[in-house]
């Protein structure tokens, strides 16, 4: 299993985020087996949809579909190449950050 954690500072251009994400997808594919790419991407919902399409082209799905920030935004994402029927993402508010904790679990 490969787990990749990603942080994107808010001021980074989406073009750079997308390029780096492409490299992460390729790395995960090359590692063979179950992979998860997750983290704080700090992108808009529209840009998130662009990453979802790119991920789908590589056999990955995006698991986070609820707000992950206390102001209601979806800034934190989790992508996997595992069957979406056999895993789930959970969201837990925590008191030490304005983002929720994301956990990806196998449910087989």
Backbone as a chain_set.jsonl record, in Angstrom:
{"seq": "XXXXXXXXXXXXXXXXXXXXXXXXXXXXXXXXXXXXXXXXXXXXXXXXXXXXXXXXXXXXXXXXXXXXXXXXXXXXXXXXXXXXXXXXXXXXXXXXXXXXXXXXXXXX", "coords": {"N": [[0.849, -1.172, 0.0], [0.515, 2.22, -0.802], [0.774, 5.403, 0.526], [0.287, 8.758, 0.037], [0.86, 11.935, 1.114], [-0.225, 15.235, 0.703], [0.394, 18.706, 0.601], [-0.747, 21.828, -0.367], [0.14, 25.107, -0.554], [-1.944, 28.033, -0.17], [-1.393, 30.073, -2.12], [-0.386, 29.001, -4.477], [-0.259, 28.509, -7.998], [-2.812, 26.977, -9.965], [-2.003, 25.53, -12.217], [0.57, 24.61, -11.544], [-0.093, 22.974, -9.391], [-1.648, 21.023, -10.687], [0.258, 19.899, -12.428], [2.132, 18.792, -10.62], [0.413, 17.018, -9.315], [-0.123, 15.227, -11.383], [2.358, 13.961, -11.537], [2.368, 12.72, -9.025], [0.222, 10.939, -9.336], [1.282, 9.27, -11.329], [3.489, 8.197, -9.966], [2.137, 6.785, -7.94], [0.714, 4.931, -9.51], [2.878, 3.524, -10.634], [3.882, 2.291, -8.39], [2.303, 0.161, -7.934], [-0.462, -1.717, -6.77], [-2.622, -0.991, -3.938], [-3.281, 2.417, -3.521], [-3.281, 5.637, -1.969], [-3.808, 9.045, -2.288], [-3.739, 11.894, -0.511], [-4.704, 14.96, 1.119], [-4.302, 18.488, 1.895], [-5.388, 20.431, -0.514], [-6.116, 23.009, -1.146], [-7.741, 24.231, -3.193], [-10.28, 25.464, -5.469], [-13.721, 24.337, -5.8], [-14.359, 23.947, -8.504], [-11.813, 23.567, -9.628], [-11.147, 21.296, -8.236], [-12.832, 19.452, -9.44], [-11.59, 19.296, -11.915], [-9.193, 18.01, -11.202], [-10.298, 15.608, -10.378], [-11.187, 14.525, -12.815], [-8.731, 14.167, -14.126], [-7.595, 12.321, -12.37], [-9.379, 10.171, -12.688], [-8.783, 9.387, -15.282], [-6.468, 8.045, -14.772], [-7.255, 5.893, -13.334], [-8.082, 6.415, -10.736], [-10.229, 7.444, -8.025], [-12.0, 10.115, -6.418], [-12.624, 10.526, -3.054], [-13.731, 12.309, -1.208], [-16.521, 14.137, -0.501], [-17.85, 15.932, 0.991], [-17.942, 18.976, 2.951], [-14.757, 19.926, 4.253], [-13.672, 21.842, 5.738], [-14.032, 24.259, 8.306], [-15.503, 26.459, 7.435], [-17.049, 25.49, 5.443], [-15.971, 24.673, 2.992], [-14.575, 22.413, 0.514], [-11.574, 21.54, 0.827], [-9.754, 19.635, 1.333], [-8.696, 16.604, 0.033], [-9.079, 13.171, -1.059], [-7.774, 10.635, -2.922], [-8.025, 7.472, -4.523], [-6.997, 4.304, -5.889], [-8.308, 2.092, -5.33], [-11.225, -0.003, -5.188], [-14.13, 1.885, -5.094], [-16.351, 0.938, -3.832], [-15.362, -0.559, -1.795], [-14.062, 0.99, 0.063], [-14.028, 3.879, 2.227], [-14.317, 7.348, 3.01], [-14.002, 9.181, 5.969], [-14.94, 11.983, 7.996], [-13.745, 14.031, 10.51], [-14.262, 16.528, 12.793], [-11.756, 18.447, 14.405], [-10.112, 19.964, 17.243], [-7.746, 21.402, 16.914], [-7.244, 22.543, 14.467], [-8.572, 24.29, 11.584], [-9.479, 22.599, 9.692], [-11.071, 19.465, 8.918], [-10.298, 16.169, 10.097], [-9.392, 13.693, 7.843], [-10.084, 10.381, 7.148], [-9.292, 7.394, 5.531], [-10.737, 4.336, 4.966], [-10.572, 0.806, 4.571], [-13.284, -1.267, 3.818], [-13.837, -3.942, 3.535]], "CA": [[0.0, 0.0, 0.0], [1.233, 3.486, -0.884], [0.021, 6.566, 1.006], [0.986, 9.996, -0.307], [0.247, 13.098, 1.741], [0.067, 16.417, -0.115], [-0.04, 20.025, 1.068], [-0.59, 22.896, -1.35], [-0.108, 26.43, 0.027], [-3.021, 28.733, -0.874], [-0.991, 31.0, -3.186], [0.194, 28.282, -5.615], [-1.084, 28.492, -9.206], [-3.39, 25.66, -10.223], [-1.183, 24.854, -13.231], [1.634, 23.906, -10.818], [-0.756, 21.913, -8.618], [-2.03, 19.97, -11.63], [1.469, 19.23, -12.909], [2.649, 17.967, -9.528], [-0.563, 15.946, -9.098], [0.133, 14.244, -12.443], [3.533, 13.189, -11.123], [1.956, 11.863, -7.907], [-0.584, 9.854, -9.898], [2.184, 8.342, -12.009], [4.239, 7.504, -8.922], [1.221, 5.828, -7.303], [0.472, 3.854, -10.477], [4.105, 2.745, -10.768], [4.137, 1.532, -7.164], [1.425, -1.014, -8.026], [-1.213, -2.03, -5.561], [-3.527, 0.003, -3.373], [-2.656, 3.715, -3.259], [-4.109, 6.768, -1.542], [-3.193, 10.377, -2.324], [-4.657, 12.742, 0.233], [-4.11, 16.128, 1.736], [-4.889, 19.825, 1.78], [-5.076, 20.901, -1.86], [-6.385, 24.448, -1.202], [-8.231, 24.626, -4.519], [-11.721, 25.668, -5.55], [-14.508, 23.172, -6.191], [-14.203, 23.783, -9.956], [-10.488, 22.981, -9.852], [-11.23, 19.942, -7.693], [-13.448, 18.629, -10.486], [-10.557, 19.068, -12.933], [-8.304, 16.972, -10.692], [-11.056, 14.352, -10.394], [-11.147, 13.998, -14.189], [-7.363, 13.701, -14.354], [-7.427, 11.109, -11.569], [-10.171, 9.112, -13.31], [-8.021, 8.915, -16.443], [-5.401, 7.183, -14.261], [-7.845, 4.807, -12.553], [-8.293, 6.835, -9.359], [-11.469, 8.15, -7.707], [-11.918, 11.074, -5.321], [-13.544, 10.017, -2.034], [-14.244, 13.358, -0.321], [-17.627, 14.845, -1.151], [-18.477, 16.793, 1.997], [-17.009, 20.015, 3.395], [-13.677, 19.506, 5.149], [-13.194, 23.053, 6.398], [-15.092, 24.769, 9.176], [-16.317, 27.445, 6.712], [-17.888, 24.789, 4.48], [-15.295, 24.375, 1.728], [-13.916, 21.125, 0.342], [-10.175, 21.852, 0.509], [-8.976, 18.429, 1.587], [-9.141, 15.585, -0.912], [-8.481, 11.837, -0.96], [-7.905, 9.878, -4.162], [-7.554, 6.099, -4.402], [-7.194, 3.413, -7.028], [-9.027, 0.951, -4.792], [-12.647, 0.036, -5.519], [-14.87, 2.836, -4.261], [-17.318, 0.154, -3.058], [-14.66, -1.238, -0.709], [-13.401, 1.931, 0.964], [-14.809, 5.083, 2.489], [-13.652, 8.446, 3.708], [-14.767, 9.766, 7.066], [-14.519, 13.341, 8.316], [-13.875, 14.258, 11.942], [-13.788, 17.843, 13.24], [-10.777, 18.418, 15.494], [-10.026, 21.303, 17.848], [-6.441, 22.026, 16.736], [-7.129, 23.111, 13.125], [-9.854, 24.643, 10.981], [-9.808, 21.524, 8.756], [-11.459, 18.197, 9.53], [-9.437, 15.027, 9.882], [-9.913, 12.758, 6.857], [-9.589, 9.021, 7.308], [-9.715, 6.479, 4.46], [-10.786, 3.006, 5.55], [-11.03, -0.331, 3.777], [-14.474, -1.799, 4.484], [-14.061, -5.325, 3.108]], "C": [[0.898, 1.239, 0.0], [0.308, 4.602, -0.425], [0.875, 7.791, 0.734], [0.208, 11.152, 0.299], [0.719, 14.351, 1.012], [-0.433, 17.667, 0.589], [0.265, 21.047, -0.014], [-0.857, 24.225, -0.653], [-1.15, 27.188, -0.801], [-2.599, 29.561, -2.086], [-0.435, 30.309, -4.438], [-0.773, 28.29, -6.801], [-1.581, 27.08, -9.483], [-2.575, 24.877, -11.249], [-0.069, 24.043, -12.562], [1.064, 22.75, -9.996], [-1.071, 20.737, -9.533], [-0.817, 19.188, -12.124], [2.044, 18.3, -11.837], [1.715, 16.786, -9.253], [-0.391, 14.85, -10.149], [1.316, 13.355, -12.089], [3.185, 12.242, -9.968], [1.119, 10.681, -8.394], [0.304, 8.812, -10.576], [3.001, 7.538, -10.998], [3.375, 6.429, -8.264], [0.932, 4.657, -8.229], [1.684, 2.944, -10.596], [4.379, 1.882, -9.543], [3.279, 0.268, -7.085], [0.76, -1.319, -6.693], [-2.076, -0.856, -5.121], [-2.77, 1.285, -3.041], [-3.698, 4.733, -2.826], [-3.256, 8.027, -1.65], [-4.171, 11.29, -1.603], [-3.928, 13.935, 0.809], [-4.914, 17.392, 1.511], [-4.463, 20.401, 0.434], [-5.345, 22.391, -2.04], [-6.797, 24.931, -2.589], [-9.743, 24.771, -4.486], [-12.42, 24.384, -5.981], [-14.375, 22.906, -7.689], [-12.864, 23.119, -10.284], [-10.434, 21.544, -9.323], [-11.811, 18.996, -8.742], [-12.458, 18.347, -11.614], [-9.584, 17.979, -12.484], [-9.008, 15.611, -10.679], [-11.045, 13.717, -11.775], [-9.764, 13.446, -14.517], [-7.114, 12.388, -13.604], [-8.171, 9.932, -12.208], [-9.456, 8.539, -14.53], [-6.892, 7.973, -16.036], [-5.933, 6.048, -13.387], [-8.064, 5.128, -11.086], [-9.648, 7.518, -9.216], [-11.218, 9.06, -6.508], [-12.994, 10.687, -4.319], [-14.224, 11.084, -1.195], [-15.307, 14.168, -1.047], [-18.417, 15.711, -0.178], [-17.466, 17.867, 2.396], [-15.988, 19.477, 4.397], [-13.072, 20.686, 5.902], [-14.348, 23.634, 7.193], [-15.973, 25.829, 8.509], [-17.128, 26.813, 5.588], [-17.246, 24.449, 3.152], [-14.747, 22.95, 1.722], [-12.489, 21.422, -0.131], [-9.292, 20.615, 0.585], [-9.567, 17.294, 0.752], [-8.448, 14.261, -0.635], [-8.808, 11.08, -2.239], [-7.39, 8.466, -3.925], [-7.788, 5.335, -5.695], [-7.887, 2.126, -6.584], [-10.504, 1.089, -5.153], [-13.391, 0.951, -4.551], [-15.928, 2.112, -3.424], [-16.685, -0.477, -1.826], [-13.864, -0.308, 0.199], [-14.291, 3.148, 1.151], [-13.949, 6.114, 3.2], [-14.578, 8.937, 4.813], [-14.132, 11.106, 7.423], [-14.765, 13.576, 9.803], [-13.377, 15.658, 12.274], [-12.815, 17.664, 14.409], [-10.573, 19.834, 16.01], [-8.702, 22.013, 17.613], [-6.221, 22.596, 15.335], [-8.52, 23.458, 12.604], [-10.271, 23.642, 9.902], [-10.242, 20.292, 9.543], [-10.398, 17.144, 9.234], [-10.116, 14.107, 8.866], [-9.261, 11.409, 7.093], [-10.143, 8.182, 6.167], [-9.615, 5.071, 5.02], [-11.213, 1.973, 4.511], [-12.201, -0.949, 4.508], [-14.812, -3.22, 4.039], [-14.266, -6.223, 4.288]], "O": [[1.903, 1.295, 0.707], [-0.809, 4.735, -0.924], [2.034, 7.861, 1.144], [-0.978, 11.321, 0.018], [1.908, 14.512, 0.737], [-1.546, 17.691, 1.113], [1.387, 21.126, -0.514], [-1.977, 24.456, -0.2], [-1.225, 26.998, -2.015], [-3.399, 29.731, -3.006], [-0.045, 30.998, -5.381], [-1.976, 28.097, -6.621], [-0.861, 26.105, -9.265], [-2.476, 23.655, -11.141], [0.204, 22.914, -12.97], [1.665, 21.679, -9.917], [-0.793, 19.587, -9.192], [-0.861, 17.962, -12.226], [2.397, 17.156, -12.124], [2.179, 15.678, -8.986], [-0.503, 13.666, -9.83], [1.284, 12.145, -12.311], [3.649, 11.102, -9.934], [1.287, 9.557, -7.92], [0.095, 7.61, -10.412], [3.181, 6.331, -11.162], [3.825, 5.303, -8.055], [0.906, 3.509, -7.784], [1.539, 1.723, -10.654], [5.039, 0.849, -9.65], [3.524, -0.597, -6.244], [1.368, -1.187, -5.63], [-2.231, 0.132, -5.838], [-1.743, 1.248, -2.364], [-4.848, 4.692, -3.263], [-2.126, 8.068, -1.164], [-5.312, 11.443, -2.038], [-2.707, 13.929, 0.967], [-6.038, 17.368, 1.01], [-3.314, 20.809, 0.262], [-4.849, 22.986, -2.997], [-6.265, 25.919, -3.095], [-10.405, 24.261, -3.583], [-11.778, 23.455, -6.471], [-14.287, 21.749, -8.1], [-12.799, 22.217, -11.119], [-9.759, 20.688, -9.894], [-11.333, 17.874, -8.909], [-12.489, 17.268, -12.205], [-9.192, 17.126, -13.28], [-8.382, 14.584, -10.94], [-10.908, 12.5, -11.895], [-9.644, 12.378, -15.118], [-6.5, 11.464, -14.137], [-7.645, 8.82, -12.259], [-9.521, 7.335, -14.779], [-6.41, 7.19, -16.854], [-5.153, 5.323, -12.77], [-8.217, 4.219, -10.27], [-10.157, 8.103, -10.172], [-10.335, 8.801, -5.69], [-14.158, 10.535, -4.691], [-15.212, 10.788, -0.523], [-15.038, 14.801, -2.067], [-19.518, 16.165, -0.488], [-16.264, 17.688, 2.2], [-16.318, 18.678, 5.273], [-12.079, 20.538, 6.615], [-15.507, 23.513, 6.797], [-17.086, 26.073, 8.975], [-17.821, 27.518, 4.855], [-17.938, 23.97, 2.254], [-14.488, 22.361, 2.771], [-12.23, 21.539, -1.329], [-8.223, 20.559, -0.022], [-10.774, 17.057, 0.765], [-7.365, 14.226, -0.05], [-9.975, 10.907, -2.591], [-6.414, 8.282, -3.198], [-8.664, 5.677, -6.489], [-8.033, 1.187, -7.367], [-10.976, 2.199, -5.398], [-13.287, 0.798, -3.334], [-16.357, 2.639, -2.397], [-17.394, -0.888, -0.908], [-13.074, -0.774, 1.019], [-15.185, 3.416, 0.349], [-12.987, 5.784, 3.895], [-15.783, 9.086, 4.612], [-12.946, 11.332, 7.185], [-15.869, 13.344, 10.297], [-12.202, 15.959, 12.065], [-13.033, 16.83, 15.289], [-10.834, 20.8, 15.293], [-8.538, 23.142, 18.076], [-5.13, 23.082, 15.036], [-9.524, 22.974, 13.126], [-11.309, 23.821, 9.266], [-9.833, 20.098, 10.688], [-9.688, 17.23, 8.231], [-11.293, 13.78, 9.018], [-8.041, 11.307, 7.223], [-11.335, 8.252, 5.868], [-8.557, 4.652, 5.49], [-12.092, 2.224, 3.686], [-12.124, -1.143, 5.722], [-15.96, -3.649, 4.159], [-14.469, -7.426, 4.12]]}, "num_chains": 1, "name": "protein.A"}
